[in-house]
Structures are given as C-alpha cells and as structure tokens.
Amino acid sequence: MSEDANFDCEKLNIINSIDNQSNNSISNVILFPNPVHSRIFINIKEAFNISRAVIYDIYGNVMIDALEDDIEFLDVSNLKSGLYFLFIKDKVGRKVTRSFVKH
C-alpha cells in the first residue's frame, strides 16, 4: 500500500482520532489563534519536525495539503468560516490531529 493510500485512510478516522494518544502520536500540540482569521500557527512542545500538514473540512474533504519541512503556520484565509481538522505528520511517522474554527 502506498504512503498516499495510508494517508487517505487516516481521514476516514479523523473524527475518532482527535486528541487520542498512542505510541505513534504526539501530544502537546497547540494551534493558535483559535478561532483563526488568516494564519494558524502550530506550536509543538517537543522535538517534532512536521513533514506534512493537511486541513480537512467536516466532510473529510482536503482543503489544504502542505508537504513542506518544518511547517510553522498555515494560511487559511481562503477557507470559509467553519470547523476544520488539522492532521500533522512528522518524518518518522508520528501524527496528531487537532480541530480549529475559522472565522
């Protein structure tokens, strides 16, 4: 199975995985400001080099897919107002999902 296929499987379980912790996840992730207007910043309190960040809407549609090293913030100014989920993955496969509100 390709990495993209695994990533797509993640969005099927995105609502169930919010704030859940496992051996392959990371905690201490803070999104701010929340609610957000234009840029959402990602603050992680432990060593975690973000390699991919994906924003999903409440229907599971990919709204933003960023494949960059060490992502510190995302521009969400083009998103409509509503609830979104940010899925973050690092270079060694650890992952976390957090929700945020766009105004």
C-alpha positions in Angstrom: 0.0 0.0 0.0 1.4 3.4 -0.9 2.0 6.2 1.6 -0.8 8.2 0.0 -3.2 5.4 0.4 -2.3 5.2 4.1 -2.8 8.9 4.4 -6.2 8.7 2.8 -7.2 6.1 5.3 -6.3 8.5 8.1 -9.1 10.9 7.0 -11.7 8.2 7.4 -10.9 8.0 11.1 -10.1 11.7 11.6 -13.1 12.5 13.9 -12.5 9.5 16.1 -8.8 10.2 16.5 -9.0 13.8 17.7 -6.8 14.2 20.7 -6.3 10.5 21.1 -2.8 9.4 22.0 -0.9 6.3 21.1 2.7 5.2 20.8 2.7 6.6 17.3 1.2 10.0 18.2 2.4 13.2 19.8 0.7 15.4 22.4 1.4 19.0 23.4 0.3 20.5 20.1 -1.3 23.9 20.3 -2.9 25.7 17.4 -3.3 29.5 17.8 -5.1 31.7 17.4 -8.2 29.5 17.6 -10.6 30.8 16.2 -8.4 32.0 13.4 -8.9 34.6 10.6 -5.9 34.2 8.3 -2.9 32.3 9.7 -3.0 29.4 12.1 0.3 28.8 14.0 1.4 25.3 15.1 3.2 25.2 18.5 4.7 21.8 19.4 6.4 21.5 22.8 8.7 18.6 21.9 11.0 17.6 19.1 8.7 17.1 16.1 9.7 18.1 12.5 6.5 18.5 10.6 6.7 17.0 7.1 3.0 17.1 6.2 0.0 19.1 7.3 -3.4 18.5 5.9 -6.6 20.5 6.7 -9.9 18.7 6.3 -13.4 20.2 6.4 -16.1 18.5 8.4 -17.0 16.3 5.4 -13.5 14.9 5.1 -12.6 16.9 2.1 -8.9 18.0 1.8 -8.8 21.8 1.9 -5.0 22.4 2.3 -2.2 19.8 1.8 1.2 21.2 2.8 4.2 19.0 2.1 7.0 21.2 3.5 9.7 20.7 6.1 9.2 22.4 9.5 5.8 24.0 8.9 5.2 26.7 11.5 2.0 28.1 10.2 -0.7 27.7 7.5 -2.5 30.4 5.6 -6.2 29.6 6.0 -7.5 33.0 4.7 -9.2 31.4 1.7 -11.2 28.9 3.8 -14.9 29.6 4.5 -16.0 30.0 8.1 -16.5 26.7 10.0 -14.9 23.8 11.8 -11.8 22.2 10.4 -9.4 19.4 11.4 -5.6 19.7 11.0 -3.7 16.4 10.6 0.0 16.7 11.2 2.6 14.0 10.4 6.4 14.1 11.1 9.3 12.5 9.2 9.3 9.4 11.4 5.5 8.7 11.1 4.2 10.2 14.4 0.9 12.0 13.9 -1.6 14.2 15.6 -5.0 15.7 14.7 -6.4 18.9 16.2 -9.5 20.9 15.4 -9.9 24.6 14.9 -12.5 27.2 14.0 -12.1 29.5 11.0 -14.0 32.9 11.3 
